[in-house]
Amino acid sequence: MDDNCVLLDTSFHIRLLKDSDPLHKNVLGFYQHFLEKEIKLKCSTISIAEYCVRGKIEELPLKNMELIPFNVNHAVKAGEFANIVFAHKNTLNLGNRLIIPNDIKLFAQAHTEKEITKFATADVECIKIYELLRQNFSIDFEIINIRNPYANELGILF
């Protein structure tokens, strides 16, 4: 897997920083791999806002990440992506989840920022939205599902 640059979802940060989370050790493995291989990590201001609902910005390991503000070009792409998702929302089975707010905005950033090749998340509903977009649009990044063992997901042989 060629990981040049990874945008980290809020779910990544939460699990990385919560020792009691069942995915903590796995996410820690991803994080250590990214740092050891000098893979550029990016964090969106959207993820910071989500994290700060229950956490504090000082808890985030931002010194190892480049921050990406949500800009006009991201907003335009988010609108295009939302149009696709709304047209197919009955096929997604997302329950009461809101479609636009953050998943689509983060995807718009990952797609628009050409350096980003991967998006790391544990969010199953977010992955459903990604798959729908991928079927209807030429997405420029891949998902890293951090629910999968990091060695398997990254193709690491021991």
C-alpha positions, 0 to 999 in steps of 0.5 A: 500500500503506497501511503504518501499522505493520510488524512486522519478522521476524528475516529482515529484521534479518539481511539488513539488517545483513549487507552480503554478503547477496544481499537486503541492498540490497533490505532497506535500500531497505525500511528507508529507505522505512519511516523516510522515510515515518515508518512505525512499526517494531516488533520482537518479543522473539521476533525478538531471541532468534532474532537473538541466536543468532548476533548481538548485541543491540547490532547491532540498530537498536532505537532506530528500533523499538518492542519488543513482548514476547510476552504472554499474549494473544499466547500464546492466539492462537498456540495458536489459530493452531497448531491451524489449522496442525497440522490442515493441516500435511500440505498445507504441505510444510515439510520438517523445519521445526518449525511452532509455535516462532516463525512462529506466535508472531510472527503471533499478535503481528501479529494481536493488536496492532491497530496492526500492518498489515504483517509484513516477512519473507524467509522463504518457509516462514513465508509458506506458513504465513501463507497457510494461516492466511489461508485459514482465519482472518481475519488482520488484517495482510498480508505484505511479502515482502522478497525482492521488489524494494521498489519493486514490493512497496510500489507505488513509482513512480519 
